Amino acid sequence: MTYDEEDSGYQNDGAFHQQLIADVLAAYPDKSRKRRQRHLSVAKPADEEAKTEGTLTECDVKSNIKSIPGVMTVRGCAYAGSKGVVWGPVKDMVHISHGPVGCGQYSWSQRRNYYIGKTGIDTFVTMQFTSDFQEKDIVFGGDKKLEKIIDEIDSLFPLAKGISIQSECPIGLIGDDIEAVSRKKHKETGKTIVPVRCEGFRGVSQSLGHHIANDAIRDWVFDKNEVHHEPGPYDVNVIGDYNIGGDAWSSRILLEEMGLRVVGNWSGDATLAEIERAPKAKLNLIHCYRSMNYICRHMEEKYGMPWIEYNFFGPSQIAMGLRKIAAFFDDTIKENAEKVIAKYQPLVDAVIAKYKPRLQGKKVMLYVGGLRPRHVVNAYEDLGMEIVGTGYEFAHGDDYQRTGHYVKDGTLIYDDVTSYELEKFIEGIRPDLVGSGIKEKYPVQKMGIPFRQMHSWDYSGPYHGYDGFAIFARDMDLAINNPVWGLFKAPWKKAA
Amino acid sequence: MPQSAEKVLDHAPLFREPEYREMLARKGQSEGMPTAEETQRVADWTKSWEYREKNFERTSLTVNPAKACQPLGAVFVAAGFEKTLSFVHGSQGCVAYYRSHLSRHFKEPSSIVSSSMTEDAAVFGGLQNMIDGLANAYALYSPRMIAVSTTCMAEVIGDDLQAFITTSKQKGSVPEDFNVPYAHTPAFVGSHTTGYDNMLKGILENFWKGKEAKQGASINIIPGFDGYAVGNNRELKRILAEMGVEYTLVSDVADQFDTPSDGEFRMYDGGTTLEQTAEAINARATLSLQHYCTEKTLEYCGSFGQKTASLHYPLGVQGTDELLQTISDLSGKPIPESLEKERGRLIDAMADSQSWLHGKSYAIYGDPDFVYGMARFVLETGGEPRHCLATNGNKVWADKMRELFASSPFGANCEAYPGKDLWHMRSLLATEPTDFLIGNSYGKYLERDVNVPLIRLHFPVFDRHHHHRFPLWGYQGGLRVLTTLLDKIFDKIDIDTIEPGVTDYSYDLTR
């Protein structure tokens, strides 16, 4: 084998994975085969120069291009990226799903963005506000209705700090001017009103919705209201942590223990004030690079704010992340980071001692969204588990380039995988665990393969931080080592 | 440090540990949120009559509706046909949503494809997406039928499904004689129940159009959109077998949403066969179990000379009586003694428990047929279905509900609310509380806000498992519904009397 054996401890069968790719492609009609083959690949060893910079492999696939019709892509849409991911968790604003009823209904309370507040009074995350478009709204336009809706929100939900308008498909098609409505209503109410052009047909996946949502923060929130905030030397923003199952809280506790002050958490458990004051902080810490790098780049250009990526999954990455963050600050913070790492080391040791023997050598396949297909790799490896395949729903080239920092030579890589491909890959590899979403969960489990939802943490979590790692380890163990997997075959069938 | 390897704490207990409580309190100080007093003042106000009136004056905003959009119903009904793949023409995100929504309820796979239309298709139309999409779906997923419906994007730009499908067949996407029924299912018209109706009619048209009916002995039965279909359809089939009726269940999702775990993933399982569907034209009658899911379909069936009849979710005693009598009338088969005995057993159970049920008040929400059937059963138990709400109910439904209320002394204080949402329901419950709330998982937010215990008996149920595997329909289903109500009633009494030395004098062993 040619790859770096230093810390790998396992290797993937690249040739076998190449064969799996060839097999699934054979099922497609010609035109689609040509398009799909560019999205499937096997990680190859990085060249020597890249290796010295910490890159293990090259994951060379096409990404962020249109899904092929009829193949059962797992992807969502721009609305999902904006309302579902970026804006929805902002807790003291009302987010209107603007258009027909469905989009808001299916995404209602489904991302587990935890928050503290009195829902319906001062916070609104787990509610479904919709303009419930009817045929007449399509024919005559919905702007008048939207104005009325904003008035009704203002009167019935007086503590809402602002409103975002999350466009569904028809809005952009019928030529509504939601920006004009927003400006007008902002003048009348004095509240922040944010029109977001995240119609589902825009772009090729959730990803453009993230970008559009980021741009809306830039254009409709920053530098609009006066910010009452006394900046401090250790102020940081956590960007791209949606507090799923409390992830941002089990991260924040570490940052605070280090002596940093988290003045904004975007966007899990966030308030509008946290977004408005963000440019006054010293540093942006970005967890989900894919969904929020845009606004970090903007803050860097406009306000000269630096940003760094970090990863709080699993003890190896957490320690690395804490040091990387601390390096930006003075010696006190650096010392504190070491103290935090040392403080949690006994917990880490105990978790690994308990779970590694139960999980060692277990093979994992991942298929998730923005950052997890790479970010969780080391967390599994900390438990002695092996990543045999991974892929993203809506990654761009820079995500796959970063994936090379994590995965081993021979790892199967699949971009915008179709249900057909994923099923065949899983059937061929028969991993010990698959981590993916709700749509993948039940087909995989029927095949007798343990599964964890890696979007919602399968209703568990948090998985970030040291406290989260213990839960992560427990959950992977309970998924794999449950007796139900041994009961699938009837005893009389076993005998046959 | 709160966390340990011996006893791993996940979110619920973890964030109640002192370290996290202090951290969250610190965060709370800097969030720019209203003061606790201000929040409390507004919270109290939202529960007032004044707020209720303001809330009911809403004309444009919808908050927490109890309905979904047409294509959900379309993909649901299509799943009830043998090896049928739903193909939704329009944006792909919608399909991800329907699949997730159904999987979260049934805890089952839900396989649907999209034509993945994007901005260019919005400009030029989605014909090419249809051509490629049908070819891919046919090649990869080997369906026997592809049922095409639409997202609102395709509807707004006006894509013509019939022409597109014809062109796709000419281009060889699927064989000429391959079944590709279709229905336009705009999300801005009606709800998921409308989509059920439209797609079902589209499927029947695919097989029946231009054909002559030769009336036979069989009857068609359409279950309607039903989250409890797995249990209900099987119970229905058992009843029909008891009666010896020749029938076709038109769209039977029971097996599709209840596949076994034995090592094989079945993308398709069970369902009405295509042969049965074609043959269903010759039925002597078609019976819908949910009127508001099937208005257009029934009219279509009637156009072939079939007798038609419809019920409102056959639940409880009279609901089941009506089911059996209607089937008996349409099929000419008598109601067997075995079912009469089942009826007697349900009545027996209701009589045993009547003192606990009598006078209990309920709020009920959901699809129009369910709310009707449920309210009717509540009346039979001596309960009062005070607030009956259907976001996708219309005035005709409300009138029908009022007729039902008028038929019983227990209906005197009851009202129907068509077109209202769960934020309206919050006002109703805050100002005129009931003993219990009957609905779906979304009702848990009402339970929290107004402290009325929630009984989950309607789609979707995300936060409890396997309820849908057991029937609500028929006398057997009635027993299950009865037990569910009673369990909640008794649990409530126990919770209210459990404090040692204070209330536990009433913590009775026998009730």
Interface residues (C-beta under 8 A of the other chain):
Chain A: A27 Y28 P29 K31 S32 K66 S67 I68 P69 G70 V71 M72 T73 V74 R75 G76 C77 A78 Y79 A80 D92 G99 P100 V101 G102 C103 Q105 Y106 S107 W108 Q110 Y114 I116 G117 K118 T119 G120 I121 D122 T126 M127 Q128 F129 T130 S131 D132 F133 Q134 E135 D137 I138 K145 K148 I149 E152 I153 S155 L156 P158 L159 K161 E168 C169 P170 G172 L173 I174 G200 F201 R202 G203 V204 Q206 G245 G246 W249 S250 R252 I253 E256 V262 V263 D269 T271 L272 A273 E274 K343 Y344 L347 A350 V351 A353 K354 Y355 T418 S419 Y420 E423 G437 I438 K439 K441 Y442 P443 V444 Q445 K446 M447 G448 S460 G461 P462 Y466 D467 A470 I471 A473 R474 F488 K489 A490
Chain B: M1 P2 Q3 S4 A5 E6 V8 L9 D10 H11 L14 F15 E19 Y20 M23 L24 R26 K27 G28 S30 E31 G32 M33 P34 E38 T39 V42 A43 T46 Y51 K54 N55 R58 T59 S60 L61 T62 V63 N64 P65 K67 A68 C69 P71 L72 F87 G90 S91 Q92 G93 C94 A96 Y97 Y98 R99 S100 H101 S103 R104 K107 E108 P109 S110 S111 I112 V113 S114 S115 S116 M117 T118 E119 A121 A122 N129 M130 D132 G133 L134 A135 N136 A137 Y138 A139 L140 Y141 T151 C152 M153 V156 I157 P186 A187 F188 V189 S191 T259 P260 S261 D262 G263 E264 F265 R266 M267 W423 R426 Y442 Y445 D449
